[in-house]
């Protein structure tokens, strides 16, 4: 798919998609006319990138995490600074709290809808 279609499917502006590519977070094949051609899995990759960025993970760290994003069973364990490990651990805990809150809200909405009578 081309950059405009990827932008439409993900809601991410084309300039950000180009930035992700410049940062090594996203890759595209170039056609002979210079147009970018993204694989079908680019939609999932962009969604995952956005989630990590929204969680406060810097793009430089995300770039280092890419092998783990592609295959969580990576054998080679990366060596990272203690500060970075602590920061990522804090971010992970924040995500866990958000996930818990979202799950409770989803369950509350489901319970409400199951008890509610919908008017015709």
N, C-alpha and C positions, 0 to 999 in steps of 0.2 A: 504494500500500500504506500501511497505517497504521503508526504508530510502533512498536507491539508486534511487528508482523511484520518490520519493518526490524531491530529489535533481535534477534529470533530468527535472522534470516538472517545477520547480521553478528557476533553475539556481543557487541555493544556495548550497554551498559545504556541504557535510555530517557533517564535523566537526562543522560548524555553526549551523546546525540543532540540533546536540547533545548539543551544548552550549545553544541554545534557550530552549531546554528541561530542562537542568540543572538550568536555570534561571527562570523556571516556566512559560515561554511564550508559550510553545507548549507542548502538551501531546501525548503520544503514549501508546498503550496497548502492553504489552510484551507477546510474544508467549512462549510456554513451552521451546523452544530452546534458548530463550533470545533475539530473534530478535524483533525489534520494528515494530509495525503495526500501521500506521497512518490512521485516518479516511479520507474520501474523501474531507471533508472541510478543511483539512490541507493545501492544495494548496492556498486557499484564505487566510487562517490565515497567512501563511508565506509571502505572497505578502503584506498583510497589515502590518505585522511586519517590513518587509524591508522598506516599505514606511515611517513608523514612525521613524525608525532608520536613514534612509537617511535624514529625516527632522531634525535630531539632537536631537531626544527625547531619553534620556537615558533608557536602558533596565529596570532599577529599576522603573522608572516612568511608562513605558509601562506595566510592571507587575501589577501595581496598577490600570491601565486603563483597564485591560482585561475584567472585568465585563461590562464595557461600550462598549467595542469592540463587545462583544457577543450580548448585548441588549442595544441599545442607550436609551431606555426608563426606565433605572434603576431608581427605586424609591428612594433608599437611596443615598443621596448626600454625596460624600466623603468630608472630611475636609482636605484641603491641605494648605501648607504654602504660604504666600503672594508672596514670591520670585518665588516659583514654578509656581504659577498662572500667574505671570507676564511673566515668561519665556515661558510658554506654549502659552500665548496670543501672544507673539512676533513670536513664531514658526508658529502659526496659520495664522498670517498676512503675513509671508513669503510664506506660502503655497498658500494663496489666490493670492498673486502677481504672483507666478509661474503658478498657474492654469490659471490666466488671460492671461499671456504671451503665454502659451501653446495653449489656445483657439484661440487667435489671429493668432498664427502661423498655426494652423490647418485650420482656416478659409481662410488664405492667400493661403495655398496649395490647398484647395478645389477650390477657385476662379481661381487660376492659371490652375488647371487641367480642370476646366469646360470651359475655354477659349482656351486651347491649342488644337492643332490638333496633333493627334498621328500618326506618320508615320507607314506605313504598314510593 
